[in-house]
Amino acid sequence: MDFKQLQSFISVVKYKSFTAAAEALEISQPTISTHIRILEDELNSRLIIRTAKSFEITNRGWELYECAQNILKLRDDMLSRWNGTESKVVRLGVSTIPSAYILPEVLPGFGELHKDISFMVNQSDSRNIIEAVHKGTYDIGLVGMKTEDELLEFVEFYQDRMVLITPKTEYFLSLKQQKDVPLKQLLTEPMLLREQGSGSGRSAELFLQKMGVSEEELRVSARMNDQESIKNLVAGGLGVSIVSEKAVQDDVSAGRLLKFELPAELSHRGLYIIYQKEYILKTYVKEFINYLLEYYK
C-alpha cells in the first residue's frame, strides 16, 4: 500500500468513476484499476462493487476512505511544516444559521486581529457537516444539532431558541395582543418546515414532539432547505414557521414578520463547535475557537 494507491482510491470514491478519477489525477484508467486491485488484494476485502448499472462503495471501502483521507492529510501537513510552506487556512464547515448569521458577526473582527489566518468555508445542513467533520474533511464545524458521535467533540458556543413567525396581518396582530397567545391555534395554520437534516428543522421537530403534536397533524404547505425563502414566503402570507430566533431578528425589527415566543423550557437549543476528539488542532484553529467562545460568552 502506498500514497498513490490511496490517492487513486479517494478519487474514485469522490467521482464515483474510474474514468473521472483518472482524468483528475492525470493518469491512465488501467493504472487506477491496478491501484484499486492491489488495495483489495492487500486488505483481502472488496472495496468497490461495479456493474454496468451501479457503482457501490462497500462498508470496508468507506472505512478505508476515512483512513486514507487522514493519512494523506497527515502527510501533507508534515511536508508543509518541514518545508516551511504551511499556510494558516481554517477548513470550516458550517450549517445554515452559523453561515448566514454567526460568521458575518465574528469573521470581520477576527480577521482584524489575525490577518495571517484565512478560511475555506463550505455550507451545508448540520447532518452533512457532522458527517464531513467525522471523515476529516474540515478542521472544525459549526452546527445547530448534537449527535452521539463518539469520535466528535461538541462544544456549545451560542444559546439560540426557536420562535414561531407569522405574516404581519391584522389577524396575527390581534393574536399578538392577547395576554395568553393561543399556541395550539397558531399550529393549525399552514406550516413551512425546514428540510430533513438541518439543525433548525430538527429543533422544530423536537419542540412539536414535546408539545404532543405530530407532523401528521400539521398542515404542511412546504418543506424547504433555504431559511431566507421560508422567511420571504411567511412574510408573503403562505403560512407560519418555527425557526431560529437568530435568523429573524432583523426581519422582526424591520416589521416584516411577527414573532411569537415559545415556552422557554421547550424551545432553547444550542449551536455547537465540533471537531475530532483525537485530532490535534493547529494553534490558529484553536485561536478561532477561543475567539468564538469569548465573543458569545
QUIRA-V817220 format. One line per field, one symbol per residue. ss: DSSP state (a for helix, b for strand, c for the rest). Layout:
ss=???
This chain:
ss=ccaaaaaaaaaaaaaccaaaaaaaacccaaaaaaaaaaaaaaaccccbbbccccbbbcaaaaaaaaaaaaaaaaaaaaaaaaacccccbbbbbbcaaaaaaaaaaaaaaaaaaccccbbbbbbccaaaaaaaaaaccccbbbbccccccccbbbbbbbbbbbbbbbbccaaaaaaaacccccaaaacccbbbbbccccaaaaaaaaaaaaccccaaacbbbbbbccaaaaaaaaaccccbbbbbaaaaaaaaacccbbbbbccaaaabbbbbbbbbccccccaaaaaaaaaaaaacc
